[in-house]
Amino acid sequence: MSVNTSPRLISVQLVGLDEDLGATSSDVIRVLADRVAATGRAADGAVLAEDAIKREASVGTGVPGGIAIPHARSASVSEPTLAMSRLARTVSFGAPDGDADIVFMIAVPEGADKDHLTVLSTLARALIRDDFTAALRAASTPQEIVDLVDREVSGEVAEAGVGKASSASSPTTATTATGATDATDGAGATAHRKVIVGVTACPTGIAHTYMAADALVAAAQRAGAEMHVETQGSSQVEPLDPALIARADAVVFAVDVDVRDRGRFAGKPLVSGPVKRGVDEPDKMIAEALRAADDPNAARVQGGAAASETTTKNEHFGQALKRWLLTGVSYMIPFVAGGGLLIALGFLLSGYGIALAHGDSGQNNAVYTLTNYTLLNLPPEGLAYYLGAAAFQIGGISLGFLVAALAGYIAYAMADRPGIAPGFVAGSVAVFMNAGFLGGLIGGLIAGAAAYWIGRIPTWRWLRGLMPVVIIPLFASIIASGLMLLVLGGPIAWLMTQLTEFLNSLSGASAILLGIILGLMMAFDLGGPVNKVAYAFAVAGLGAGSASNVVPFEIMAAVMAAGMVPPLALALASTVLYRKGFTKPERENGKAAWLLGASFISEGAIPFAAADPLRVIPASMVGAAVTGAISMAAGVTSRAPHGGIFVFFAIGDVAMFIVAILAGTVVSALVLVGLKKWVRKAPAADAAVSETAGDRVAVAV
C-alpha cells in the first residue's frame, strides 16, 4: 500500500541522540512533548505531555528489547508526529526485560486520518524487529534516523520475520497479520498444523494492537502453528473469515477493551490477556492456546460475555455495576437529546398547547392534527403548526424508548448481544407496569444476569450456534420480564407512586422549600431514578395547571431550571474557570455540556459525575437547590415539559428564569472548583476512573 507521508511524520528537529532526558518516563515524555510543540505540531506541549502520561499510567508502553513507545491522541496535536530519543541514561517504561534506551513518542490528533494511522502502526510493528532496532542504535546522526523511519513506512526496508503481513491467500491478510505463515484455506500441506485465530486491541489502537499481532504471529510460527489475527485498531478493521474461525483450534484475545462481535468465536478454546502480554509474552500465550486446543475442559469463548475476560477478571462488583449502568446511560442519552430537542422544536412551531388534550377526542393536539390533516390538507393553524405537531410527536416517541433503551443496554453491557432483546423487553414491561426508570434499571440488571448465566451453561457443539440468537434471548426474556410482570413491577410502581405523592404533599407548604427539594432531586443522580421522579411529578401536574392554578407551571419551571444547572456548571468549570483541574476528555465533554445544559439534558453532567462523583454531585446539588429556590420564590412558570432555554416562549417571567439558572450555575461551578483544589482524591483512583469514564461515556479516544 502506498501511503502519502507528506508532510513528514518526523524531522531532524524531532530526533535526539544519546541524551539524558531525566530519570522517569514522565520526564522523558515531557521533553519529547515540548519538542513536538516547538516544531509547531502541537499547540501546547504540556497538554500533550499530560495526555501521554495518563496513557502511560494505565499501561506501560515499554516493550522487550529496550524500546518504549509512549503515545496519545490529543486535541493539542495538529498533525500526526513522531519524536524520538536515544537515551544516554536508560529509563523504565514498564517492559519486562528492563529499561528502555530508545523512545519513540507518537502524537496523534483527535481526527487523524486512516492513512497516517496505518503509517504509525507500521512503524510500531517495525520496532519489535531486531534488524530495525539495531539500525536505530547504530545511527550516528538524526538524519539517519529520519531516513530509516521514512524507508520503513514507505516499505523500502528489507522485510524480515514478521515485519509485514504476508501476501498469502488468506482472505484477511490486509489486517490480520497472518505473518510469515504459509497458511492456506484448504486442507493441503498445512492441514496438520494447529490453527489459531485471535484479536488484538488496545484503547488507542495505534501501537500495541499491531505489535501484539505481529509478536503472536511470530510466536505461532516458532511453535509450528498457523496464526491469523484480527487487529481491532485505528486502521480499517477487516473481520476474520468465518470459515477460518470455524476451522480454528483455539482463540487468543490480547485486548484491553471489549472484543467486537465476540459471538463469532463462541465455543472455541480461549486464552486471553491484556494486549501488552501479547507483546511481552507471545510464546507463552501461543503455548497456552495449543494446550487449550487439546484440552476438553479448557475455558471457552462464551456467546453471552460482553466484556473481555481480562476486563471482568479483576473487577469487583461495584466497578462492574458502575460499568453496566454507565453503558446503559450512554446508549440512552441520544434518545434524550434527540427527543427533547424535537419536543422543544414542536413547542416553538406550534405553541405549548400542542401537548394538551384536543376536546373530548382522547388525543392530544399533536396526534389529532397528524390524524386528521396532511401536507395537502393543512390544519387551520397552517404549515408551521402541522410541522410542529410532527416534531412534537416524533420527540415524544423517541423519549418513549428511554426506559427500554436503558434496560436493554445495561443487559448488553453484562451479556453482549444476547442480552439486548431480554433487556429491551424487561424495560418495556417496566413502562407497562408504571415502574419507570427504577424498574428499567432493575429489569436490565435481571435480564443481563439471566442472559450471562444461561450463556455459561455447557452444551453440545451443534447447539452452540443457536445459543446467542434463540435460546439465551428466549429464556432470559422469560426470566426477567416474568419477574417484572408478576413479582417486582407492582412494588416498584407502588414505590414510585409513594414518592410522587410525597412530593405532591409539599406543594401546599413552602414554595421555596419545595424548590430546594426539587433542585436537590434533579441533581442527585443526573437523569437517574430520583431525577426522573422529580421530573415525572412536574410533568404529571401540568394537566392540572390553569390561569387560576399556576403552581403546576411553577413546579415545572423549577424542575427544568434546576436540571439545567449541573451540565452548565460543569461546562463553566471545565472550559472557563479551572481547565487544568479536568482531564482532556472532560474538557471535551464540557464543550458539549453547554448545549446539553441549555437544552435541559441533565445527563450531560454524567461523564463528570462518573469520574468524580464525591465532588461533582454535591456541587451540582448545591447549585440546583439555589436555582429551584429562586425560581419558586419568583413565581417563574413553564408550560413546556422540556426544551430548556429553547422554549423561552412558554416560560412566564423568562428574565427571572435565566437569573435563577445563572445563579445556580455559578454557585455549582465555584463549589466544584473549590472542591477540586482543596479536597483531593487518590491519584490512582483518579486516573483509573477518568480513563474509564472518558472511554465509555464521553468522547471516544
TIDREN-259720 format. One line per field, with one value per residue (C-alpha): residue number from 0; residue in one letter; y, x, z. Coordinates in steps of 0.5 Angstrom, whole numbers, plus 500, padded with zeros to 3 digits. Layout:
REM residues N
k = c(NUM|...)
r = c(A|...)
v = c(Y|...)
u = c(X|...)
w = c(Z|...)
//
This chain:
REM residues 701
k = c(0|1|2|3|4|5|6|7|8|9|10|11|12|13|14|15|16|17|18|19|20|21|22|23|24|25|26|27|28|29|30|31|32|33|34|35|36|37|38|39|40|41|42|43|44|45|46|47|48|49|50|51|52|53|54|55|56|57|58|59|60|61|62|63|64|65|66|67|68|69|70|71|72|73|74|75|76|77|78|79|80|81|82|83|84|85|86|87|88|89|90|91|92|93|94|95|96|97|98|99|100|101|102|103|104|105|106|107|108|109|110|111|112|113|114|115|116|117|118|119|120|121|122|123|124|125|126|127|128|129|130|131|132|133|134|135|136|137|138|139|140|141|142|143|144|145|146|147|148|149|150|151|152|153|154|155|156|157|158|159|160|161|162|163|164|165|166|167|168|169|170|171|172|173|174|175|176|177|178|179|180|181|182|183|184|185|186|187|188|189|190|191|192|193|194|195|196|197|198|199|200|201|202|203|204|205|206|207|208|209|210|211|212|213|214|215|216|217|218|219|220|221|222|223|224|225|226|227|228|229|230|231|232|233|234|235|236|237|238|239|240|241|242|243|244|245|246|247|248|249|250|251|252|253|254|255|256|257|258|259|260|261|262|263|264|265|266|267|268|269|270|271|272|273|274|275|276|277|278|279|280|281|282|283|284|285|286|287|288|289|290|291|292|293|294|295|296|297|298|299|300|301|302|303|304|305|306|307|308|309|310|311|312|313|314|315|316|317|318|319|320|321|322|323|324|325|326|327|328|329|330|331|332|333|334|335|336|337|338|339|340|341|342|343|344|345|346|347|348|349|350|351|352|353|354|355|356|357|358|359|360|361|362|363|364|365|366|367|368|369|370|371|372|373|374|375|376|377|378|379|380|381|382|383|384|385|386|387|388|389|390|391|392|393|394|395|396|397|398|399|400|401|402|403|404|405|406|407|408|409|410|411|412|413|414|415|416|417|418|419|420|421|422|423|424|425|426|427|428|429|430|431|432|433|434|435|436|437|438|439|440|441|442|443|444|445|446|447|448|449|450|451|452|453|454|455|456|457|458|459|460|461|462|463|464|465|466|467|468|469|470|471|472|473|474|475|476|477|478|479|480|481|482|483|484|485|486|487|488|489|490|491|492|493|494|495|496|497|498|499|500|501|502|503|504|505|506|507|508|509|510|511|512|513|514|515|516|517|518|519|520|521|522|523|524|525|526|527|528|529|530|531|532|533|534|535|536|537|538|539|540|541|542|543|544|545|546|547|548|549|550|551|552|553|554|555|556|557|558|559|560|561|562|563|564|565|566|567|568|569|570|571|572|573|574|575|576|577|578|579|580|581|582|583|584|585|586|587|588|589|590|591|592|593|594|595|596|597|598|599|600|601|602|603|604|605|606|607|608|609|610|611|612|613|614|615|616|617|618|619|620|621|622|623|624|625|626|627|628|629|630|631|632|633|634|635|636|637|638|639|640|641|642|643|644|645|646|647|648|649|650|651|652|653|654|655|656|657|658|659|660|661|662|663|664|665|666|667|668|669|670|671|672|673|674|675|676|677|678|679|680|681|682|683|684|685|686|687|688|689|690|691|692|693|694|695|696|697|698|699|700)
r = c(M|S|V|N|T|S|P|R|L|I|S|V|Q|L|V|G|L|D|E|D|L|G|A|T|S|S|D|V|I|R|V|L|A|D|R|V|A|A|T|G|R|A|A|D|G|A|V|L|A|E|D|A|I|K|R|E|A|S|V|G|T|G|V|P|G|G|I|A|I|P|H|A|R|S|A|S|V|S|E|P|T|L|A|M|S|R|L|A|R|T|V|S|F|G|A|P|D|G|D|A|D|I|V|F|M|I|A|V|P|E|G|A|D|K|D|H|L|T|V|L|S|T|L|A|R|A|L|I|R|D|D|F|T|A|A|L|R|A|A|S|T|P|Q|E|I|V|D|L|V|D|R|E|V|S|G|E|V|A|E|A|G|V|G|K|A|S|S|A|S|S|P|T|T|A|T|T|A|T|G|A|T|D|A|T|D|G|A|G|A|T|A|H|R|K|V|I|V|G|V|T|A|C|P|T|G|I|A|H|T|Y|M|A|A|D|A|L|V|A|A|A|Q|R|A|G|A|E|M|H|V|E|T|Q|G|S|S|Q|V|E|P|L|D|P|A|L|I|A|R|A|D|A|V|V|F|A|V|D|V|D|V|R|D|R|G|R|F|A|G|K|P|L|V|S|G|P|V|K|R|G|V|D|E|P|D|K|M|I|A|E|A|L|R|A|A|D|D|P|N|A|A|R|V|Q|G|G|A|A|A|S|E|T|T|T|K|N|E|H|F|G|Q|A|L|K|R|W|L|L|T|G|V|S|Y|M|I|P|F|V|A|G|G|G|L|L|I|A|L|G|F|L|L|S|G|Y|G|I|A|L|A|H|G|D|S|G|Q|N|N|A|V|Y|T|L|T|N|Y|T|L|L|N|L|P|P|E|G|L|A|Y|Y|L|G|A|A|A|F|Q|I|G|G|I|S|L|G|F|L|V|A|A|L|A|G|Y|I|A|Y|A|M|A|D|R|P|G|I|A|P|G|F|V|A|G|S|V|A|V|F|M|N|A|G|F|L|G|G|L|I|G|G|L|I|A|G|A|A|A|Y|W|I|G|R|I|P|T|W|R|W|L|R|G|L|M|P|V|V|I|I|P|L|F|A|S|I|I|A|S|G|L|M|L|L|V|L|G|G|P|I|A|W|L|M|T|Q|L|T|E|F|L|N|S|L|S|G|A|S|A|I|L|L|G|I|I|L|G|L|M|M|A|F|D|L|G|G|P|V|N|K|V|A|Y|A|F|A|V|A|G|L|G|A|G|S|A|S|N|V|V|P|F|E|I|M|A|A|V|M|A|A|G|M|V|P|P|L|A|L|A|L|A|S|T|V|L|Y|R|K|G|F|T|K|P|E|R|E|N|G|K|A|A|W|L|L|G|A|S|F|I|S|E|G|A|I|P|F|A|A|A|D|P|L|R|V|I|P|A|S|M|V|G|A|A|V|T|G|A|I|S|M|A|A|G|V|T|S|R|A|P|H|G|G|I|F|V|F|F|A|I|G|D|V|A|M|F|I|V|A|I|L|A|G|T|V|V|S|A|L|V|L|V|G|L|K|K|W|V|R|K|A|P|A|A|D|A|A|V|S|E|T|A|G|D|R|V|A|V|A|V)
v = c(500|507|512|519|521|529|533|528|525|526|531|532|537|532|527|527|522|520|525|525|527|525|519|518|516|523|527|524|525|532|533|530|533|540|538|537|543|547|545|548|541|541|548|546|541|541|539|533|531|530|526|522|521|519|514|511|511|506|501|502|503|499|493|488|490|496|500|505|508|513|515|519|522|530|536|540|536|539|533|526|527|522|525|520|520|515|516|516|514|509|510|505|504|498|493|486|486|492|500|503|507|508|512|514|518|518|524|524|529|527|527|523|520|513|513|517|512|506|509|510|502|500|504|501|494|495|497|489|487|487|489|496|497|495|500|506|504|504|511|517|523|525|525|517|516|520|516|510|512|514|508|504|507|507|500|500|497|490|485|480|476|479|486|486|482|477|476|469|467|468|473|477|479|486|487|480|480|473|474|469|463|459|458|456|456|449|442|442|442|446|441|438|445|447|454|459|466|472|479|485|491|497|503|508|503|505|502|496|493|492|490|484|482|481|478|473|471|470|466|462|461|459|454|451|453|457|464|469|476|481|488|492|498|505|503|500|493|487|482|475|470|466|460|461|462|455|451|454|450|456|463|468|475|480|486|492|493|489|485|487|482|476|472|469|466|462|455|456|454|461|464|472|477|484|487|488|481|479|484|482|474|472|465|463|465|461|455|456|456|450|446|449|446|439|440|439|442|449|456|457|464|465|467|472|475|482|484|481|476|481|487|483|478|484|488|488|488|496|497|492|495|502|500|497|503|508|503|504|511|513|509|512|519|520|519|524|529|528|527|533|538|535|537|544|545|543|548|553|552|550|553|549|548|542|538|539|535|536|537|530|526|523|525|531|536|533|527|530|534|529|524|529|533|532|537|537|539|543|545|552|554|553|549|551|549|542|541|543|537|532|535|534|527|524|527|524|517|518|519|513|509|512|506|501|503|504|497|494|497|495|488|489|491|485|480|482|482|476|481|486|483|481|488|492|487|488|496|496|492|497|502|498|497|504|502|508|509|505|499|500|499|493|490|491|488|482|481|482|477|472|472|472|466|462|463|460|453|448|445|441|444|443|447|453|457|457|460|467|468|464|460|466|471|467|464|471|475|470|470|478|480|475|477|485|483|478|480|486|491|492|494|498|502|503|506|511|513|514|518|522|523|525|531|533|534|539|543|547|548|553|554|556|549|545|549|547|539|539|542|537|531|534|534|528|523|527|523|517|515|521|526|522|522|530|531|526|530|536|534|530|536|540|538|541|548|553|561|560|555|556|552|546|551|554|547|545|551|550|543|545|550|546|540|545|547|541|541|548|549|543|547|553|550|545|550|557|557|551|548|545|541|537|531|532|528|532|539|536|534|541|544|539|541|548|546|540|544|550|544|541|535|534|527|532|532|524|524|528|525|518|520|524|523|525|532|533|531|535|541|540|539|546|550|546|548|555|555|552|556|563|560|558|565|569|565|563|559|554|551|547|540|540|544|549|556|554|554|561|563|558|561|566|571|569|574|571|564|566|569|563|559|563|564|556|555|560|557|550|552|555|550|545|549|550|542|540|545|543|536|532|524|519|520|512|512|519|516|510|513|518|513|509|515|518|512|509|515|521|522|516|516)
u = c(500|503|502|503|507|507|508|513|512|519|524|531|529|525|530|536|541|545|542|540|532|531|530|523|518|514|521|522|515|515|522|519|512|516|520|513|511|517|516|509|506|502|499|501|507|504|497|500|505|499|495|501|503|496|496|503|500|494|499|507|509|516|517|522|529|530|524|519|513|509|503|497|491|491|487|493|496|495|498|501|508|514|519|525|531|536|538|544|541|536|529|524|517|515|518|519|526|529|529|529|534|530|524|519|513|507|503|496|491|484|482|488|486|487|493|497|495|497|504|504|502|507|513|510|511|518|520|520|524|532|534|531|532|540|540|537|542|548|546|551|546|539|538|540|534|530|532|531|524|522|524|521|514|515|516|523|527|528|523|525|521|514|515|510|503|504|501|499|492|488|482|484|492|491|489|490|498|498|505|510|506|505|498|492|485|485|487|494|501|499|493|497|498|494|490|490|486|486|484|489|486|488|485|488|489|496|502|500|495|499|506|502|499|506|509|504|504|512|511|506|511|516|511|510|502|498|496|491|490|484|487|482|486|485|486|481|478|477|474|477|474|468|471|477|474|470|477|481|483|484|483|487|485|490|486|485|478|472|472|468|463|466|460|463|468|463|465|473|478|480|487|486|490|492|495|501|502|501|508|512|510|507|511|507|500|501|504|497|493|496|495|488|486|487|484|476|476|479|476|472|469|462|457|454|460|460|467|473|476|481|477|472|477|480|473|470|462|462|466|462|456|458|461|454|450|454|454|446|446|451|446|440|443|442|434|434|438|434|427|428|430|425|419|422|422|415|413|417|413|406|406|405|398|400|401|394|388|384|377|374|378|382|388|393|393|399|396|389|393|397|391|386|391|396|401|396|390|394|390|387|393|398|404|409|403|403|411|411|406|410|416|413|410|417|420|415|416|424|423|419|425|429|427|427|434|437|435|437|444|445|444|448|454|453|452|453|448|444|442|440|433|431|433|429|423|424|425|418|415|417|414|408|408|409|415|419|427|428|424|428|435|433|430|436|440|436|436|443|445|440|443|450|449|445|451|455|451|456|452|453|457|451|447|452|450|443|445|446|441|435|436|439|434|428|430|433|427|422|426|427|420|417|420|418|411|409|413|417|414|408|412|417|411|408|415|415|407|409|415|411|405|410|413|405|404|410|406|402|407|413|415|422|423|419|424|430|428|426|433|437|433|434|442|442|443|443|438|437|431|431|432|426|421|422|421|415|412|413|410|404|402|402|395|392|395|391|390|388|392|400|403|404|407|412|414|415|420|424|425|427|432|435|436|440|445|449|452|452|456|461|462|463|468|472|472|473|474|479|481|487|483|480|482|482|476|473|474|472|465|465|464|458|455|454|449|446|445|442|437|435|439|442|445|451|454|454|461|464|460|462|469|469|462|464|466|461|455|455|457|451|446|448|447|441|438|439|436|430|429|430|425|420|421|420|414|417|412|413|408|413|416|422|427|431|432|430|422|423|416|413|416|413|418|424|428|428|428|435|437|436|440|446|446|446|451|456|455|456|462|465|464|467|473|474|473|478|483|482|479|484|482|487|491|491|483|483|487|483|476|478|480|474|469|473|473|466|461|465|469|472|479)
w = c(500|498|504|503|508|507|511|514|521|523|522|525|530|533|534|540|540|547|551|558|559|566|571|570|564|565|565|558|556|558|554|548|548|548|542|539|541|539|532|531|531|538|541|548|550|557|555|550|556|561|556|554|562|563|558|561|568|565|562|561|554|554|550|550|547|551|547|549|545|549|545|546|542|544|542|542|537|530|525|527|529|531|536|538|543|544|551|555|561|561|564|566|562|565|560|563|561|564|562|555|551|545|546|540|542|538|538|534|533|535|528|525|518|517|512|518|523|518|518|525|526|521|525|532|528|526|533|535|530|531|525|525|533|531|526|530|535|530|527|528|526|527|519|519|524|520|513|517|519|512|509|514|513|505|505|503|509|508|511|516|520|522|520|515|514|508|502|503|500|507|506|512|510|510|517|521|521|518|518|516|516|509|511|506|507|504|507|504|506|513|515|520|524|529|527|532|531|535|536|539|541|546|548|543|537|535|537|542|538|532|536|539|533|530|536|537|529|530|536|533|527|532|535|528|528|524|527|524|528|527|529|532|532|529|522|518|521|516|520|520|515|518|515|518|525|524|523|528|534|539|540|543|546|547|549|554|551|549|543|538|536|540|539|532|537|541|544|542|547|549|552|554|557|556|550|553|555|547|546|552|553|546|546|553|550|544|548|553|546|544|550|551|544|546|553|553|560|557|558|552|549|552|547|552|555|554|557|556|561|562|564|568|572|576|577|584|584|585|579|574|577|575|568|567|569|565|559|559|561|555|550|553|552|545|546|551|547|540|543|548|542|538|543|544|537|537|542|538|532|535|542|548|547|542|548|551|550|544|547|548|543|548|544|545|540|536|535|533|528|525|524|521|517|512|508|502|507|513|519|520|524|518|516|522|527|523|523|530|531|527|531|538|536|534|540|545|541|542|549|550|549|554|560|555|552|559|561|554|554|561|560|553|558|562|557|550|544|547|553|549|547|554|557|552|554|561|560|556|562|567|563|562|570|571|575|571|571|577|574|568|572|576|570|566|571|572|564|564|569|566|559|562|566|561|556|561|561|558|552|546|540|535|540|541|535|537|544|543|538|540|547|551|549|550|557|559|557|560|567|567|564|568|575|573|571|576|582|582|578|583|589|584|582|589|591|585|587|594|592|587|593|598|593|592|599|600|594|599|604|603|595|597|601|595|590|594|595|587|586|590|587|580|581|586|580|574|570|574|578|583|578|574|580|581|573|573|579|575|568|571|574|568|566|573|571|569|570|577|579|577|582|577|572|577|579|572|571|578|576|569|571|577|572|567|572|573|566|565|572|569|563|566|571|566|560|563|571|572|566|569|574|569|564|557|555|561|558|551|555|558|551|549|556|554|549|553|559|555|553|560|559|566|563|560|567|568|565|570|576|574|574|581|584|591|589|582|585|592|588|583|588|592|585|583|590|589|583|585|591|587|581|586|590|584|581|575|570|565|561|557|560|556|552|557|554|547|550|552|549|554|560|565|567|563|566|573|570|567|573|577|572|572|580|581|575|578|585|583|579|584|590|585|583|591|592|586|589|597|597|593|592|591|585|582|583|580|573|573|574|569|564|564|564|559|554|556|556|553|547|544|545)
//
